[in-house]
């Protein structure tokens, strides 16, 4: 009996090589998951769940390869190379995506791949030392795995070999399905819900947290399962939503109906970060903030897979994009009878949306149509690309402006573009391009070219507000028009994130999400609202100001409700509040916080995100149509 051929047909050498191959696949995922740039450590690095999942998948991958007879060496090597390359590319793409957007993408997110092509130049800038170090580690692990290519540890052939492979595969699959059984139930009081694997696994509330808790292999497998899973509408789900809304009553306050009957221009300011708002760069916006209602502690958390699309959808429906990254175009056949366009039209207004990009981009035209806008107006239909990129095109192009102001009463939704992305990201303004040609004084203003560029571009957005006030006054519409403006997200396209944190006076990704938000109207009492608020609060606040009957179908809060203390939260369960402090996955508080209040906030966040997903999954408003 030799080391290679033992009595029962088990080869010690092949067994060791088989184990080595398993560990290579485990190492590949582990190296990815613990990268500090990803910041996905929502659990300990030694947590048994992701390790167990990785081992089970590693055995499956290794068994597939090792089951190929040693006489088919080329096939064995080809299968390994293809499988390893696929997993490596998947992990590297997730690494880059997470570094840029602080999120992990799912299969449904790939519908936005075309739009993502605009960011190609920015993605290339992340091919830095960290990326190539990770790539090198993947390469070394891959080479090791190549030399571990072995025959199946038990020397069998034909039917017996197939049976043994099938047995191992079934055993591992059963193991994968049984691992979630060991997950601990979250407490009934809702405290720490998103730190419990059971909640994350069942609701799949945050892709990034899921990768950390279960590993990238299980994330990919479950994401595939959920991609093809058909959503079932149950009466239990419907009743859960009904009970939630039954206790949700919009109460009147001193601001109820103050703008009733007036026109509304709702402006989503693309990439207008708070540090950009100053007397030099945005004089008109600063003037409107001083004269109007300025919300000093506004946060725009990113939900779903498209930050701008989420912010606009939330602004006019009060709902956020699904946490699993499902594109909003999936819901274009859903009913949104209580969206702002529908509510304003019900009150005799026209409702149009205006933006630079074509309607096909993000399927925006279909989405806007589904929520009730009568027309999507793209500047590209009226101007050449270069001119259409300027936000001031809205008032400088007579055909567009005529559409903008026609009708006795109007609700117009404007998405700006001028400040979209920095140099090297999407459609960049370089030193020879328009923004810095128009405002050359910004050249060299900051320590980086991209900061100079984005500042000059922000000035172009401010020009739009200046032109808007001027045209409305000339046409006698200013007294009867309200302008409400909010940002979609902080400027995550800026490559020097450390400098961005410094200039934004932010310590973390959550505080970076602080953005400008204001309401302006001729003669309104100037106010500075210091309450912490978030994008979900815009919809119910507008409904209150214009006395729109939304029948309590909202998830946010009317900011002027005196009982609302104010908060902002993210899809990973983190939250921030001026009154309650800050909490994230590490349990770190910036301020002191009472235990009871902290539990109440976490329970509230859990409920809101659950309701949001159920409303979209069940097409709730279509289900209740005609029953109210």
N, C-alpha and C positions, 0 to 999 in steps of 0.2 A: 504494500500500500504506500503510495507516494502522497506528497502534499497536494498534488494536483488532482489525484483520483482517489477518493476515499470510498469506503465500503458502500455507503448509501448513495453514492453519486453526487455528493456535495463537494464542490471545489472551494477550499479555503481561500485561494487566491482570487477567484471570481467573486466570492462572497465579500471579501475586503474591497475589491474594486467596485462592486455593486453599492456597498455602503458609502464608499468615497463619492460615487456619482450622485447618490441621494444628498449627501452633505454639500456637494457643489451647488445643487439647485437651492438648497436651504441658504447657503452662504450668499448666493446671488440676490435673493429677496431680502435677506437681513442687511446686507451692505446698503441696499437701496433705502430700506425703511429707517435706518438710523442716521442717515445723512443730516447733519445739523442745519443745512440750508432749508430742508423740507419742513422742519419743525413739526413733525407728525407724531411726536412722542406723547400721546395722550395716555399711554400706559408705560409701565417700566420696561426697560430693554430686555429684562429677564422674564417678562410675563409669559405664562405657559400657553396661553391661547394662540397667539400668532406663531409661536414656535411649533406647537402641535399641528396647526394647519399646514405650516411649511413642510414639516416632516411627512405628513400624509400625502401632500401633493408631490413632494420630492420622490417618494416611493412610487407613486403613479407614473411620473415622468421617467424615472430610472427603469421601471419595469417595462414600459413601452419600448425603450431602447434596447434593454438587455434581453428582451424576449426574441429579438431578431437573431436568427442562427449565426454563429461565427463564420459560416461559409458565405454569408451575405455581408461582408465587411463594408463594402461601399454603401449599401443601403443603410446599414447601421450608422455609419458616420454621417451620411446625408440627413437622416432623420434627426440625429443629435444636433447637427449644425443648424438645421432649419428651426427646430424647437427652441434651442438656446438663443438663436438670433432673434426670433419672434419675442421671446420673453425679455431679452435685453433691450430691444427697441421700445417695447411697451414701457418698461421701467424708466428708460432714459427720457422718453417723451413725457412721462408723468413727472419726472424730476424737473424738466424744463418748464412744464405747464405750472407746476406748483410754485416754482421760484418766481414766475412772472405774475400769476394771478392768485397765489396763496390758496389754491384749491386743487383738487384732483378731478380729472375729467372722467365721465362715464361714456358708455357706448352711444347714448342718446345725444351727448354733446357733440359727437362727430358730425351732426347735421350742420354745425356752424363752421366746419372745416374750411369751406370756401371763403367765408368772411375772415377766417383766421389767416389766410394767405396774405392779407394786408399787413400782418405783423411780422412777416418773414425777416425783415431787416433787424427788428428788435430781437427776435429769437436768436439770430446769429450772434448778437452781442453777448448772449449768455453762454456761448461756447468759450468759457474761460478756464482758468486753472482748475477750479472745482469740478467742472464738467469733465475735463480730460482726466482728472484723477479718478473720478468715478468710472469713466470709460475704461481706463487702464485696469482698475480692479476687476471690472466685468471680464476684460480680456484674459487676465491671469486666471480667474476662476474658470473661464471657458476652456482655456488650454488644459488646465488640470483635469476638467471633466472629460476632455477628449482622450486623455491617456487612461482614464478610468473606464472607458467603454469596455463592457464585459459581456460574457455570455450569461444567461440566466443562472443564478447560483446553484439551482438543482438541475443536474444534467438529465433533461428529459427531451423527448422529441415527439412530434406529431400531436395526437389528441391530448396526451398527458401534459405536454408542454403548454398547449393552449388552455387546458383546464387549470393548470397551476397559475398561469398569468391571469386568467379570468377570476380565480379565487382571490388573488392578491388585490386585483382591481376592485372587486366587490367589497372586500374587507376594508380597504381604504375609503371607499365611497361611503360605506356605512359609518365609518369612523368620523368622516367629515360631517355627515348628517347628525351624528350624535353629540358632537362637541357643543353645539348651542344648548343642549339640554342641561349642561353644567352651569350655564349662565345664571347669575343671581338675579332675583326679582328686585326691581327698584322699590323704594319705600312708597307707601300709599300717599304720603304727604307731598310727593313730587320732588323732594329735595335731592339734588345731584343726579337727576334723571339721566342726563347725557354723559355721565361718567359710568353708567351701567351698560355693559355689553349687550344685554338682552334688549334694551330699548333701541340701541343703535342698530343691532342686527335686524330686528323686526320692522322698524320704521325706516331704516336706511336714511337717517336724517342728514348725514354729512359724510360725503365720500372721503374726505381727508381723515376724519376721525375713524372711519371704517377701515381704511388701510392700516392705520396705526394699531387698532385693536385686533384685527383679524389677519393682517398680512395682505400683500398685493395679490397673491395667487387666489385666495378665497374671495377677495374683492372682485377680481376679474370674473371668477366663476359665478358669483352671486349677481354681479352686474349683468352678465349674459342671461341668467335665469330671469331676472326682473325685466330685462329688455323684451323678452318674448312672452312674459307672463301677461295674461289677459286680466284687466281690472274688473273685478266683480263688485256690483253695487248691492250692498245688503241693507235691509231695513234697519238693522242695528246701527250702521254708519249714519243713515239718514236721521235716525232718532238722536244720535249723539250730537249732530250739527244743530238740529232743532232745539235741543235743550240748551245748547250754548248760546244761540241767538235769542232765545226766549228771555234770558236775563240781561240782554244787551240793549239797553234803551238809551237813545241819544237825548240827554237832558238839555233844556235851554239854559243859557247863561247870558251875561251882559253883551256878548258878541254875536248872539244868535240873530241872523237876518240883517246884519249891518250893511251888507252889500247886496241885499236882495234886489233883483231886477237889473243890476249892473252887468256890463260885459266882463268877461274874464279872459285874460291871456295867461295861460299856465306855461312857464318856460322851464324846460329841463336843460340845465347848463352843463354841457359836456366837459368833463375834466376840470371844472372850475374849483380848484382846491382852495381851502381857506387862506393859505399863505399868499395867494395871488391877489386877494382883495385888499387893496390899499389905495390911497388918494392918487398916487402917481399912475398906477397901472389900470385901475378901474374907477375913475372919478365919478362916473354916472351911477354905477352900482352902489358906491359908498354914499352918494347923495340920496339915493332911494332908500337905503338902509337907515340913514339918519332921519329921513322924513317919514318913514313908514314903520312897520313892525318888523323888527330884526330879531331872529332867533339865534342866540349866541352859542347854543350848545346842541347843534343839530348833527346827527350822525346818519350816514348812509351805508349801512351794512350791505355787503354783496351777497345775494342769494342766487342759487342756480348757476348757470354756466355763461350768461351774457350780462355783464354788470349794467350796461346802459339800458338794455331791454328790460331788465328786472326793475330798474328804478322808474322807468316810464310806466310800466304795467302797474306797479304798486301805486304810483301817483294817481292814476285815473280809475283803479278798481279797488285799492286798499288791500290787495292780495300780493304775495311775493311769489317769485318763480319757484318751482319745485326744487327742493334741496338735492334731489338725485340728478339734476342737470337736464331733465326733460325739456326740450325746447318749447317755448310758448306757442309755437305754431301748431303743436299737437292739439291745442285747445281752441283752434279757430272755429270749430263746429259747436263749441260750448255756448251756453247762454250767459250773458252778463247784463241783465236788465237793470242793475243798479250801479253800473259804471257811470262816471261823470258825463260822458257824451250822451248816454241815454237819459239821464236825469235832467240835463240841461235842455235837450231836445223836447222832452216832455213838457218843459216850461216855456216852449216857444223859441228857443235859441237855435241857431245853426251851430254845427260842431265840426270843425275841420282840424287836420293836423298838418304841420309844415316842417320840412327838413331838407337838408342838402341831398342826401343819398336817394337812390332810386328805391321804389317800393319793394323791389325784389330782395334788397339787402336785409338780412334777418327775417325775410318774409313779412316785413313791417306793414306793408299795405294790407295784407290779409288779416294780420293781427288787429290792426286799427279798425278795419271793417267789422271784425267780429265783436269788438267792444262798443261799436256804435258810431264811430266817426263817419260822416257823410262822404268825406273826400280826403285822400292823402295827397298833399301837394309837394312834389319834389322840385327843388330849384333847378335840377339838371334838365327839366323839361322846358326851361325858359332861358337858361344861361349856359355859357360854356363852363366846363369843369372848373377852371381856375377861378373864374368870377363867382361861380355858384358856391364855392367853399367858404366865401366870406358871409358871416351871419347877417351883415348889413344888407345883403341882397333882398332880404325880407321887405325892407321899406324902400330900397332903391329901384327895384324892378316894379314897374307900374302894374303889370298884369298880376303879379303875385300879390302885391299890396291891395289891389282891387278885390281879389278873392278873400283876402284877409279881413276886410272891413265890410263886406257886403252883408245885407240883412239888417233887420231892425235890432236884433240882439245877437251877440255871437260869443261862443266859447271856442277859443283857438288854443291848440296845444302846439308849442314850438320846441323843437329839439335843436339846440345850437350845434355847430360843428367846428368853428374856427380853432378852438383850443384843444381839438381832438388829437391826443398823442404827441409825444415830443419828437425831436429829431431822431432819426434812425428807427422809428417805429412804423407808423402808418401814414402814407402820403406826407412825408416830412417837409417842413419848411427849412431849407438850408440857409446859409448866409446870403446866398444869391436870390432867395425866394422872397415871396411877397411880404410876409409879416415883418421881417427885419428890414426890408426895403422901405416900408411905410413908416416903421418906428425904429430907425437905426440906433436910437439912444439906448436900446436894450442890449446892444452888442457889447459884451464884456461887463455887463452889470453884475452878473453872478460868477461863481467860480467854475461854472461849466456851461458849455454851449447849449445844452438842452434846457437849462434853466433860463437862459437868455431867450431862447426860441419860444418856450411855452408862455413866458411873460408877454412877449410881443403878440402872440396869438390870443392871449386873454384880453389884450387891449382891443383886438378886433371884435371880440364878443361884447365888450363894453360899448363899442361904437354902435352896435345894434340897438342896445337899450337907449342910447342917446338919440338915434334916429327914430326909434319908436315913439319916444316921448314927444319929439318935435312934430312928427307927422300926425299923431293923434290930436295934438293941440291945434295944429293948423286945420284939421278937419272937424273940430268941435266935438271930438269923441273922448277927450281926456277926462273930463269930469264924470263921465259915465262908465269908466273902464278901470278895472282892478288888474294889477300885474302881480302874479305870484311866481317866484323863481326859486328853484332848488337845484342842487347838483346831483349828478348820477353816482359819482364815486370820487375818491381822492385820485390823484394822478399816479396810478401804479405803473405807468409806462416809463417813469423816470428811472434810469438805471442806477443812479447813486442813491439808493434807499437810505443810507446812513445820513447823507446830507439832507435828504427830504425830511427825515425824522427831526433833524436838528432845526431846520427852518420852519417846520410845522409845530415845534415844541411838543413832540409826541414821543413816548417811550416804547410804544409797541404798535402792532398792526391795527389794533382796535382804535386807539387814539388817533391814528392816521386817518380814520374814516370820518373825522369831523370836517364838515363842509358848510358852505354858506346857504342860507335859507331866509327869504324875506318876503313881505307882503307890502305892496305900495298902492296907494290910491290917493287921489287929490283930496286933501282936507282930512285924511285919517289922523287920529291922534298918534303921535310918535311913541313907540314903546320898544323897550329892550326886554325880551323874554329870555330869562336865564335857565328856564326849565330844560332838562335833558329830554330831547325828542328824537324821533326817528322817522324814516320814510313812510312807514305804515300810518303815521299820524296825519299825513297831508290830506288824504281822502276824507276822513270824518270831519276834519277842521274846515275844509272847503264846504262840505255839506251843511255844516252849522252856520258858517258865515253867509251863505246864499240861501239858507232855509230850504235845502233840498231834502225831500223825504226819502231816505234810504232804508226806512223801516228797521233800523238797527243792524243791517247786514254789513258789519265792518269788524275788523280785527284789531285795528289800531285804536287811538284815543283822540278825541277832540282836545287839542292843546289848551283851549281856554276853559276846559272843565276844571274847576277848582279842586276836585277830588283826585285828579290825575297828577301824581307826583312827578312823573316823567322818567323815562328810561330808554335805552336802546339795547338791542340784543342781536346776536349773530347765529347763524344756523348750526354752529358747533356748540351752542348753549351758553357761550360767554355773554356777559352783559355789563352794562355800565350805567350808573345813575349818579347824579350830583348828590342826591340825598342818601343813597345806599352804598356808594363806593363802587368798586370794580371787582369782578370775579372772573377768573378764567379756569382753564383745565387743571392748572396747578394748585388751585385753591388759594391764590394770592389776592389779598385785599389791599387796595391803595388806602382806603379809609376804614375806620371801624364800622362794623355792621352788626346789627342784632341778628341772632340766629333765626328768630321767627320771620323777620322780614326777608332774610335771604332765602328761606324755604319757600315763602310765598312767591317771590320773584321767579325762582326756578320752576315752580309748579305752573305759574302763569305762562312762562316761555314754552314749556312743554305743551300746554294746552293750545296755545296759538299756532304753533308749528304743526301740530296734529290736525287742528281744524283746517288750516290752510291747505294741507295735502288732501284731506278728505273732500273739501269743497271742489277741488280741481278733479280728483279721481272720480267722484260721483256725478260730476256735472250737476251740482246741487240745485242751482237756480232753474235749470231746465226741468228737473224733477218736481219742483214745487210750483212750476208755472201754472197759473190759474187757480192755485189753492190758497193764496193769501187773501 
